[in-house]
Amino acid sequence: MANNRWILDVLMDLKAFALANDLEVLAEQLDDTTLIAATEIASQAEKVREESNASSSRSGQNTGGFGRHGHA
């Protein structure tokens, strides 16, 4: 979710600190951790979109296609 993106900034700050203090292995690990965090955040956002689309469909809202049932 969007409010979880702050963690990416924190990880980047930690990596900068690690590099400035010759902690190269830690910096590499933080790169991996940043990738994992970004992937999970994106996954959560996708899940929220899918749930939103599903609830819109259940409520009878037209989410695309032609007509109410999505076909011509």
C-alpha positions as a printed NumPy array, in Angstrom:
array([[  0.   ,   0.   ,   0.   ],
       [  1.095,   3.557,  -0.599],
       [  1.709,   4.318,   3.078],
       [  4.23 ,   1.454,   3.264],
       [  6.574,   3.054,   0.731],
       [  8.395,   4.961,   3.491],
       [ 10.262,   1.773,   4.33 ],
       [ 12.033,   1.986,   0.956],
       [ 13.417,   5.407,   1.924],
       [ 14.613,   4.029,   5.264],
       [ 16.344,   1.113,   3.553],
       [ 18.045,   3.483,   1.103],
       [ 19.266,   5.621,   4.027],
       [ 20.602,   2.527,   5.775],
       [ 22.406,   1.476,   2.605],
       [ 23.97 ,   4.941,   2.269],
       [ 25.151,   4.697,   5.871],
       [ 26.557,   1.217,   5.265],
       [ 28.469,   2.37 ,   2.182],
       [ 29.799,   5.472,   3.962],
       [ 31.121,   3.241,   6.741],
       [ 32.71 ,   0.535,   4.556],
       [ 30.012,  -2.011,   5.36 ],
       [ 29.821,  -3.395,   1.841],
       [ 28.226,  -6.745,   2.663],
       [ 25.519,  -4.987,   4.651],
       [ 24.932,  -2.584,   1.748],
       [ 24.483,  -5.547,  -0.607],
       [ 22.079,  -7.185,   1.818],
       [ 20.099,  -3.964,   2.034],
       [ 19.825,  -3.965,  -1.777],
       [ 18.236,  -7.417,  -1.566],
       [ 15.986,  -6.309,   1.272],
       [ 14.881,  -3.238,  -0.692],
       [ 13.955,  -5.444,  -3.639],
       [ 11.921,  -7.739,  -1.409],
       [ 10.165,  -4.799,   0.245],
       [  9.319,  -3.191,  -3.097],
       [  7.97 ,  -6.498,  -4.404],
       [  5.781,  -7.034,  -1.356],
       [  4.465,  -3.471,  -1.445],
       [  3.578,  -3.858,  -5.135],
       [  1.944,  -7.205,  -4.408],
       [ -0.195,  -5.675,  -1.66 ],
       [ -1.262,  -2.854,  -3.97 ],
       [ -2.241,  -5.365,  -6.665],
       [ -4.232,  -7.411,  -4.148],
       [ -6.124,  -4.292,  -3.036],
       [ -6.91 ,  -3.438,  -6.688],
       [ -8.156,  -6.976,  -7.342],
       [-10.346,  -6.921,  -4.232],
       [-11.708,  -3.52 ,  -5.218],
       [-12.518,  -4.756,  -8.727],
       [-14.187,  -7.866,  -7.321],
       [-16.363,  -5.865,  -4.937],
       [-17.293,  -3.465,  -7.76 ],
       [-18.38 ,  -6.42 ,  -9.879],
       [-20.434,  -7.866,  -7.035],
       [-22.168,  -4.539,  -6.462],
       [-23.281,  -4.435, -10.09 ],
       [-21.011,  -1.645, -11.193],
       [-19.782,  -1.772, -14.764],
       [-15.99 ,  -2.186, -14.658],
       [-15.465,  -2.527, -18.4  ],
       [-16.748,  -4.106, -21.578],
       [-20.08 ,  -3.464, -23.22 ],
       [-23.252,  -3.317, -21.234],
       [-23.771,  -4.623, -17.747],
       [-22.562,  -8.151, -18.496],
       [-19.378,  -7.165, -20.339],
       [-20.42 ,  -8.259, -23.833],
       [-22.144,  -6.73 , -26.82 ]])
